[in-house]
Amino acid sequence: MTKQNNFQKELDVILSKINTADKPKLLLHACCGPCSSYVLEYLYKYFQITVFYYNPNIYPQEEYTRRLEELKNLYLKFPPALEGKIQVIEENYNPDDFYEAVKTKKEPELATEKERGERCRRCYEFRLKKAFDYAKKNNFDYFCTTLSISPFKDAEKINVIGKELEKEDGPKWLVSDFKKKGGFKRSLEISSEYGLYRQDYCGCIYSLKNHSL
């Protein structure tokens, strides 16, 4: 059996070396307000954070818009977002890009997979590559994603992708498993405190149909 990496310990080491008097720039890919809440609370003291909302996987478009507006509205009143002067960058919403990336039309068996499978891995890779490219173009020091806060997401696959992208000339990958240290539980508490909308499926049409959450 393969030994699992302890990404939380790796993150602890990185954060212990951060000079908070001269915070590095972090591009944080976020899927929604609830998932980003704890992550911002955790990281804003260490980084200058810009949130990158790139999620063309979300279906339908009304759901995509609702999650984006919920995220923006949270940041207008959430102390870590205000103190950290968090900015939000919204990338284009083009679902065809998602379908092309996961290749479910060519490999229809992927459409019925449960979450954490190959379809999801391709989706992680697709969105993280977009975040990496934006971070590189705009001179960020690090890039990361909130996805690992979910117990339904595969932190191992997410971090493998991030570390592979890091090998290119550009920003460093900030390893994470944000569900650790009670992160997921804390995100639930924040969601309750602020009355946040919490979706009952991951986002794509396949997770909606398969009721994977």
TILOVO-49065 format. One line per field, with one value per residue: residue number from 1; x, y, z of N, C-alpha, C in turn. Coordinates in Angstrom, 3 decimals, padded with zeros to 6 digits. Each point is the difference from the previous one (the first is absolute). Layout:
! residues N
resi <- [NUM:...]
n.east <- [X:...]
n.north <- [Y:...]
n.up <- [Z:...]
ca.east <- [X:...]
ca.north <- [Y:...]
ca.up <- [Z:...]
c.east <- [X:...]
c.north <- [Y:...]
c.up <- [Z:...]
END
This chain:
! residues 213
resi <- [1:2:3:4:5:6:7:8:9:10:11:12:13:14:15:16:17:18:19:20:21:22:23:24:25:26:27:28:29:30:31:32:33:34:35:36:37:38:39:40:41:42:43:44:45:46:47:48:49:50:51:52:53:54:55:56:57:58:59:60:61:62:63:64:65:66:67:68:69:70:71:72:73:74:75:76:77:78:79:80:81:82:83:84:85:86:87:88:89:90:91:92:93:94:95:96:97:98:99:100:101:102:103:104:105:106:107:108:109:110:111:112:113:114:115:116:117:118:119:120:121:122:123:124:125:126:127:128:129:130:131:132:133:134:135:136:137:138:139:140:141:142:143:144:145:146:147:148:149:150:151:152:153:154:155:156:157:158:159:160:161:162:163:164:165:166:167:168:169:170:171:172:173:174:175:176:177:178:179:180:181:182:183:184:185:186:187:188:189:190:191:192:193:194:195:196:197:198:199:200:201:202:203:204:205:206:207:208:209:210:211:212:213]
n.east <- [000.849:-000.302:001.102:-001.023:000.095:000.715:-000.954:-000.744:000.800:-000.102:-001.302:-000.021:000.829:-000.768:-001.100:000.727:000.219:-001.298:000.484:-000.746:001.212:000.246:-001.313:000.247:-000.083:-001.238:-000.053:-001.166:000.044:-001.211:-000.717:000.017:-000.969:-000.834:000.448:-000.175:-001.078:000.099:000.153:-000.888:-000.817:000.379:-000.124:-001.007:000.386:000.046:-001.099:000.406:-001.270:000.032:-001.323:000.195:-001.089:000.437:-001.288:000.464:000.417:-000.285:-000.996:-001.032:-000.122:-001.289:000.398:000.666:-000.976:-000.843:000.849:000.132:-001.289:-000.189:000.965:-000.407:-001.233:000.530:000.748:-001.223:-000.108:000.807:000.280:000.334:-001.127:-000.606:000.507:-000.222:-001.019:-000.792:000.635:-001.005:000.583:-000.905:000.272:000.176:-001.307:000.676:-001.173:000.031:000.664:-000.957:-001.003:000.681:000.144:-001.240:-000.295:-001.098:000.105:001.329:-000.126:-001.154:000.838:000.739:-001.064:000.157:001.231:000.293:-000.213:001.119:-000.699:000.182:-001.322:-000.063:000.886:-000.628:-001.083:000.584:000.536:-001.162:-000.599:000.806:-000.046:-001.282:-000.087:000.737:-000.643:-001.123:000.346:000.393:-001.057:-000.553:001.053:-000.823:000.181:-001.286:-000.427:-001.322:-000.701:-001.261:000.143:001.213:-000.778:-000.438:-000.730:-000.656:001.043:000.767:000.438:000.175:-001.093:-000.633:000.666:-000.242:-001.203:-000.217:000.556:-000.774:-001.030:000.345:000.164:-001.082:000.544:-000.192:-001.226:000.209:-000.113:-001.086:000.719:-001.009:-000.591:-000.755:-000.391:001.346:000.382:-000.972:000.700:-000.405:000.214:001.133:000.139:-000.418:000.848:000.947:-000.292:-000.070:001.145:000.362:-000.630:001.139:-000.234:-000.309:000.618:-000.888:000.739:000.995:-000.649:000.634:-000.432:001.205:000.558:-000.690:000.268:001.264:-000.412:001.202:-000.735]
n.north <- [-001.203:000.928:000.495:000.501:001.043:000.649:000.434:-000.254:-001.031:-000.317:000.250:-000.695:-000.794:000.044:-000.092:-000.923:-000.059:000.270:001.008:000.085:000.507:-000.998:000.010:-001.267:000.065:-000.271:-000.772:000.206:-001.133:000.505:-000.970:000.555:000.708:-001.013:-000.531:001.224:-000.097:-001.264:-000.251:000.956:-000.489:-001.112:000.471:000.808:-000.556:-000.943:000.295:000.657:-000.135:-000.563:000.060:-001.181:000.546:-001.239:-000.109:-000.178:-000.778:001.138:-000.789:000.735:000.910:-000.205:-001.261:000.104:000.738:-000.879:-000.939:000.603:000.284:-001.253:-000.354:000.786:-000.416:-001.208:000.277:000.464:-001.132:-000.818:000.110:-001.293:000.006:000.665:-000.639:-001.092:000.864:-001.065:-000.262:000.122:-000.986:000.388:-001.256:-000.219:000.033:-001.082:-000.568:000.407:000.953:-000.050:-000.099:000.938:000.606:-000.305:000.381:000.418:000.822:000.000:000.225:-000.387:-001.005:001.061:000.102:-001.296:000.440:-000.564:000.960:000.682:-000.282:-000.603:000.009:-000.227:-000.988:-000.292:000.066:-000.656:-000.863:-000.064:000.044:-000.923:-000.581:000.293:-000.444:-001.057:-000.117:000.234:-000.852:-000.795:000.236:-000.086:-000.785:-001.017:-000.028:-000.157:-001.232:-000.074:-000.935:000.374:-000.679:000.034:001.048:-000.444:-000.714:000.602:000.802:-000.416:000.244:-001.311:-000.204:000.805:-000.518:-001.186:000.424:000.564:-001.086:-000.647:000.806:-000.171:-001.142:000.586:000.863:000.247:000.208:000.019:-001.303:000.486:-000.973:-000.873:-000.116:000.982:-001.228:-000.061:-000.275:-000.833:000.077:-001.223:-000.432:000.689:-000.532:-001.094:000.258:000.371:-001.063:-000.640:000.521:-000.154:-001.114:-000.644:000.156:-001.220:-000.160:-000.807:000.583:-000.700:-000.228:-001.062:-000.136:-000.563:000.906:000.850:-000.627:-000.100:001.233:000.445:001.071]
n.up <- [000.000:-000.883:000.556:000.668:-000.799:000.882:-000.805:001.064:000.253:-001.292:000.092:001.127:-000.660:-001.090:000.733:000.613:-001.314:000.012:-000.678:001.088:000.171:-000.817:000.084:-000.342:-001.325:000.399:-001.073:000.557:-000.687:-000.199:000.562:001.232:000.549:000.252:-001.124:-000.485:000.772:000.337:-001.301:-000.239:000.902:-000.583:-001.236:000.309:001.135:-000.927:-000.705:-001.092:000.260:-001.187:000.054:-000.534:-000.539:-000.201:-000.356:-001.245:000.985:000.637:000.343:-000.465:-000.962:000.296:000.069:-001.142:-000.474:000.478:-000.357:-001.161:-000.089:000.395:-000.825:-000.970:000.266:000.134:-001.051:-000.219:000.722:-000.646:001.305:-000.166:-000.701:000.981:001.041:-000.731:-000.105:000.175:-001.120:-000.865:-000.653:-000.887:-000.308:-001.296:-000.162:-000.349:000.254:-001.271:000.627:000.912:-000.874:-000.629:001.157:000.374:-001.254:000.595:-001.031:000.113:001.303:-000.531:000.203:-000.296:-000.776:000.201:-000.082:001.145:000.871:-000.328:-001.090:-001.188:-000.116:001.307:-000.161:-001.126:000.744:001.008:-000.868:-000.598:001.174:000.509:-001.198:-000.010:001.247:-000.305:-001.159:000.695:000.948:-000.965:-000.749:001.214:-000.092:000.176:001.304:000.334:-000.231:000.149:000.648:000.113:-001.118:000.556:000.216:-001.152:000.852:-000.995:000.285:-000.993:001.241:-000.048:-000.728:000.818:001.007:-000.516:-000.374:001.187:000.515:-000.874:000.216:001.254:-000.660:-000.532:-000.809:001.286:000.490:001.300:000.125:000.569:000.518:-000.021:001.145:-000.471:-000.270:000.042:001.224:-000.318:-001.138:-000.339:001.225:-000.052:-001.204:000.623:001.001:-000.879:-000.724:001.154:000.425:-001.284:000.320:-000.267:-001.281:000.407:-001.153:-000.582:-000.947:-000.504:-001.167:-000.505:-001.235:-000.028:000.781:-000.745:-001.138:000.397:000.406:-000.415:000.337]
ca.east <- [-000.849:000.800:-000.101:-000.576:000.744:-000.643:000.113:-000.147:001.326:000.782:-000.480:000.471:001.409:000.041:-000.516:000.944:001.106:-000.522:000.237:-001.300:000.211:000.072:-000.778:000.006:-001.283:-000.600:-001.226:-000.773:-001.175:-001.109:-001.181:-001.214:000.219:000.214:001.301:001.085:-000.081:001.040:001.319:000.382:000.234:001.246:001.180:000.145:001.080:001.284:000.094:-000.886:-000.805:-000.985:-000.824:-000.163:-001.226:-000.046:-000.747:-000.948:-000.606:-001.251:-001.225:-000.072:000.620:-000.611:000.711:001.316:-000.167:-000.393:001.182:000.888:-000.575:000.096:001.400:000.236:-000.743:000.699:001.228:-000.357:-000.245:000.822:001.189:001.267:-000.016:000.120:001.333:000.977:-000.279:-000.088:-000.563:-000.543:000.133:-000.893:000.374:-001.137:-000.828:-000.260:-000.109:000.600:001.399:-000.010:-000.321:001.173:001.084:-000.254:-000.150:-001.092:-000.662:000.794:000.056:-001.271:-000.021:000.416:-001.157:-000.692:000.939:-000.197:001.009:001.375:000.535:000.814:-000.664:000.292:001.422:000.169:-000.594:000.983:001.157:-000.464:-000.161:001.277:000.867:-000.451:000.461:001.454:000.317:-000.316:000.967:001.285:-000.098:-000.153:001.110:-000.299:001.040:-000.583:-001.386:-000.595:-001.440:-000.790:-000.673:000.364:-000.752:-001.149:000.277:-000.340:001.050:001.199:001.113:001.207:-000.010:000.104:001.379:000.859:-000.162:000.640:001.456:000.439:-000.033:001.058:001.264:000.162:000.506:-001.138:-000.252:000.109:-001.245:-000.190:-000.622:-001.091:-001.118:-000.651:-000.975:000.704:-000.086:-001.396:-000.318:-001.338:-000.938:-000.008:-000.722:-001.427:-000.348:-000.054:-001.181:-001.172:000.060:-000.309:-001.172:000.424:-000.576:000.885:-000.535:-000.050:000.768:001.303:-000.126:-000.228:-001.251:000.150:-000.173:-001.413:-000.756:000.414:-000.248:001.225:000.224]
ca.north <- [001.203:001.223:000.913:001.287:001.183:000.876:001.321:001.013:000.217:000.743:001.382:000.600:000.357:001.166:001.181:000.381:000.730:001.197:001.300:000.679:001.439:000.188:-001.174:-000.392:000.045:-001.309:-000.111:-001.083:-000.439:-000.289:-000.546:000.572:000.733:-000.843:-000.666:000.978:000.746:-000.429:000.137:001.407:000.225:-000.678:000.432:001.420:000.598:-000.395:000.322:000.915:-000.991:000.303:-001.180:-000.271:-000.772:-000.606:-001.235:-000.261:-001.311:000.125:-000.102:000.850:001.312:000.677:-000.492:000.640:001.398:000.039:-000.266:001.154:001.113:-000.348:000.234:001.440:000.572:-000.371:000.781:001.367:000.077:-000.991:000.726:-000.330:000.528:001.459:000.326:-000.404:000.741:-001.051:000.325:-001.148:-000.012:-000.981:-000.392:-000.278:-001.178:-000.692:-001.414:-000.848:-000.206:-001.070:-001.274:-000.374:-000.384:-001.293:-000.957:-000.933:-000.340:-001.069:-001.106:000.182:-000.714:000.941:000.793:-000.661:-000.199:000.725:001.032:-000.381:-000.842:000.608:001.219:001.074:000.334:000.843:001.301:000.690:000.383:001.035:001.276:000.403:000.493:001.366:000.828:000.114:000.907:001.374:000.380:000.214:001.209:001.172:000.053:-000.465:-000.843:-001.315:-000.251:-001.040:-000.143:-000.341:-001.278:-001.066:000.095:-000.901:-001.420:-000.712:000.251:-000.798:000.918:-000.572:000.333:001.452:000.422:-000.538:000.913:001.278:-000.158:-000.152:001.327:000.789:-000.303:001.002:001.267:000.806:000.052:-001.231:-000.620:-000.039:-001.288:000.194:-000.913:000.950:-000.649:-000.329:000.985:000.403:001.009:-000.184:000.306:001.448:000.586:-000.182:000.981:001.321:-000.004:000.162:001.339:001.019:-000.412:-000.224:-001.069:-001.141:-000.866:-001.409:-000.804:000.627:001.119:-000.365:-000.694:-001.416:-000.115:000.262:-001.192:-001.175:000.265:-000.474:000.618]
ca.up <- [000.000:-000.106:001.127:-000.381:000.408:000.972:-000.616:001.045:000.585:-000.993:000.029:001.257:-000.188:-000.892:000.697:001.060:-000.618:-000.660:000.632:-000.036:-000.186:-001.447:-000.393:-001.408:-000.694:-000.211:-000.785:000.598:-000.748:000.912:-000.664:000.579:001.237:001.174:-000.023:000.109:001.258:000.944:-000.621:000.153:001.428:000.324:-000.752:-000.327:000.795:-000.590:-001.426:-000.716:-000.718:-001.036:-000.242:-001.429:-000.175:-001.338:000.225:-001.082:000.241:000.755:-000.796:-001.184:000.152:001.147:001.182:-000.072:000.400:001.410:000.821:-000.116:000.751:001.417:000.356:000.047:001.119:001.232:000.153:000.386:001.439:000.686:000.465:-000.671:-001.366:000.096:000.511:-001.003:-001.235:-000.996:-001.295:-000.712:-001.454:-000.627:-001.357:-000.880:000.221:-001.267:000.338:-001.024:000.378:001.002:-000.636:-000.796:000.917:000.652:-001.107:000.243:-001.259:-000.604:000.965:000.717:001.285:001.048:000.424:001.111:001.106:001.240:000.211:000.337:-001.054:-001.049:-000.485:000.947:-000.089:-001.184:000.324:000.864:-000.813:-000.922:000.699:000.596:-001.072:-000.283:001.115:-000.128:-001.115:000.416:001.039:-000.663:-000.816:000.850:000.958:001.352:000.580:000.254:-000.399:000.826:-000.190:001.195:-000.225:000.939:001.259:-000.066:000.210:-001.229:-000.975:000.216:000.242:-000.606:-001.427:-000.131:000.271:-001.055:-001.137:000.328:000.025:-001.383:-000.610:000.624:-000.669:-001.046:000.514:000.415:001.443:000.780:000.433:001.445:000.331:000.955:000.238:000.885:000.884:001.233:001.087:000.158:-001.005:-000.562:001.086:000.168:-001.135:000.297:001.036:-000.632:-000.869:000.867:000.587:-001.004:-000.763:-001.376:-000.812:-000.215:-001.039:000.379:-000.960:-000.242:-000.925:-001.394:-000.292:000.353:001.451:000.267:-000.408:000.773:001.421:000.624:001.310]
c.east <- [000.890:-000.239:-000.524:000.863:-000.797:000.181:-000.138:001.343:000.902:-000.402:000.478:001.443:000.117:-000.431:000.951:001.152:-000.449:000.320:-001.283:000.129:000.079:-000.700:000.146:-001.405:-000.491:-001.253:-000.736:-001.213:-001.080:-001.212:-001.288:000.354:000.261:001.380:001.153:000.057:001.113:001.390:000.500:000.341:001.359:001.224:000.223:001.110:001.383:000.204:-000.859:-000.822:-000.910:-000.750:-000.306:-001.199:-000.079:-000.618:-001.029:-000.620:-001.395:-001.211:-001.216:000.638:-000.576:000.685:001.388:-000.086:-000.344:001.215:000.979:-000.531:000.057:001.419:000.273:-000.695:000.639:001.196:-000.265:-000.179:000.864:001.320:001.314:000.074:000.182:001.396:001.086:-000.167:-000.074:-000.670:-000.463:000.167:-000.935:000.466:-001.256:-000.731:-000.358:-000.026:000.629:001.481:000.121:-000.233:001.168:001.119:-000.214:-000.292:-001.092:-000.750:000.731:000.054:-001.242:-000.077:000.401:-001.184:-000.712:000.927:-000.457:001.126:001.305:000.646:000.790:-000.649:000.316:001.471:000.251:-000.565:000.920:001.126:-000.333:-000.081:001.299:000.973:-000.380:000.475:001.507:000.372:-000.275:001.015:001.364:000.006:000.007:000.952:-000.391:001.137:-000.475:-001.368:-000.495:-001.484:-000.671:-000.558:000.293:-000.738:-001.166:000.412:-000.325:001.027:001.261:001.213:001.291:000.087:000.183:001.442:001.002:-000.051:000.718:001.514:000.573:000.024:001.139:001.349:000.257:000.508:-001.179:-000.169:000.160:-001.400:-000.046:-000.747:-001.086:-000.839:-000.845:-001.081:000.632:-000.105:-001.424:-000.447:-001.387:-001.071:-000.117:-000.754:-001.516:-000.473:-000.140:-001.238:-001.268:-000.065:-000.452:-001.192:000.299:-000.768:001.063:-000.665:000.031:000.590:001.248:-000.104:-000.344:-001.302:000.069:-000.163:-001.446:-000.829:000.315:-000.234:001.193:000.270:-001.173]
c.north <- [001.261:000.913:001.353:001.144:000.797:001.438:001.113:000.299:000.774:001.470:000.716:000.478:001.248:001.265:000.483:000.842:001.289:001.246:000.817:001.517:000.348:-001.206:-000.312:000.024:-001.416:000.123:-001.247:-000.318:-000.391:-000.460:000.618:000.741:-000.890:-000.657:000.980:000.668:-000.365:000.218:001.442:000.310:-000.544:000.682:001.504:000.695:-000.270:000.509:001.196:-000.880:000.648:-001.286:-000.097:-000.924:-000.485:-001.381:-000.256:-001.389:000.113:000.064:000.147:001.367:000.762:-000.414:000.619:001.434:000.107:-000.213:001.183:001.167:-000.259:000.244:001.494:000.646:-000.345:000.904:001.448:000.158:-000.947:000.650:-000.384:000.533:001.508:000.409:-000.344:000.697:-000.957:000.502:-001.278:000.200:-001.072:-000.273:-000.378:-001.288:-000.594:-001.501:-000.938:-000.274:-001.133:-001.352:-000.492:-000.516:-001.387:-001.114:-001.046:-000.372:-001.139:-001.238:000.079:-000.728:000.913:000.789:-000.604:-000.321:000.736:001.004:-000.601:-000.894:000.781:001.263:001.181:000.403:000.931:001.400:000.805:000.572:001.171:001.362:000.476:000.523:001.433:000.951:000.214:001.007:001.449:000.489:000.304:001.319:001.251:000.012:-000.298:-000.898:-001.440:-000.098:-001.208:-000.099:-000.346:-001.420:-001.054:000.096:-000.988:-001.448:-000.845:000.211:-000.764:000.928:-000.501:000.384:001.495:000.458:-000.549:000.920:001.316:-000.084:-000.208:001.356:000.872:-000.213:000.936:001.300:000.895:-000.024:-001.366:-000.504:-000.006:-001.281:000.224:-001.255:000.720:-000.600:-000.369:001.148:000.519:001.017:-000.121:000.348:001.513:000.673:-000.146:001.021:001.398:000.106:000.217:001.411:001.071:-000.378:-000.270:-001.143:-001.079:-000.956:-001.471:-000.920:000.787:001.193:-000.411:-000.780:-001.463:-000.211:000.248:-001.249:-001.199:000.148:-000.449:000.631:-000.335]
c.up <- [000.000:001.197:-000.469:000.510:001.028:-000.489:001.028:000.649:-000.955:-000.002:001.258:-000.136:-000.869:000.737:001.083:-000.538:-000.690:000.816:-000.106:-000.105:-001.487:-000.650:-001.492:-000.577:-000.303:-000.868:000.483:-000.858:000.996:-000.787:000.516:001.296:001.197:000.037:000.179:001.370:000.981:-000.575:000.101:001.453:000.412:-000.618:-000.108:000.786:-000.609:-001.424:-000.383:-000.943:-001.040:-000.282:-001.491:-000.180:-001.432:000.135:-001.104:000.074:000.624:-000.943:000.912:000.271:001.187:001.302:000.085:000.529:001.481:000.907:-000.032:000.833:001.508:000.517:000.153:001.192:001.340:000.235:000.387:001.505:000.821:000.426:-000.676:-001.428:-000.003:000.442:-001.009:-001.329:-001.195:-001.280:-000.685:-001.501:-000.540:-001.421:-000.790:000.380:-001.354:000.270:-001.026:000.302:001.021:-000.653:-000.860:000.900:000.604:-001.006:000.236:-001.277:-000.701:000.892:000.896:001.332:001.155:000.554:001.202:001.168:001.254:000.160:000.490:-001.057:-001.033:-000.557:000.901:-000.057:-001.183:000.240:000.908:-000.861:-000.920:000.686:000.625:-001.053:-000.354:001.099:-000.078:-001.085:000.369:001.019:-000.613:-000.775:000.858:001.203:001.449:000.488:000.193:-000.672:000.779:-000.340:001.315:-000.082:001.059:001.332:000.029:000.265:-001.231:-001.101:000.393:000.127:-000.626:-001.474:-000.220:000.173:-001.005:-001.221:000.256:-000.038:-001.402:-000.705:000.512:-000.687:-001.176:000.638:000.359:001.499:000.656:000.350:001.520:000.343:001.047:000.146:001.036:000.890:001.343:001.004:000.187:-001.032:-000.585:001.034:000.187:-001.151:000.187:001.029:-000.594:-000.887:000.807:000.558:-000.984:-000.883:-001.456:-000.656:-000.195:-000.987:000.440:-001.072:-000.372:-000.939:-001.411:-000.166:000.422:001.503:000.392:-000.297:000.890:001.487:000.836:001.358:000.918]
END
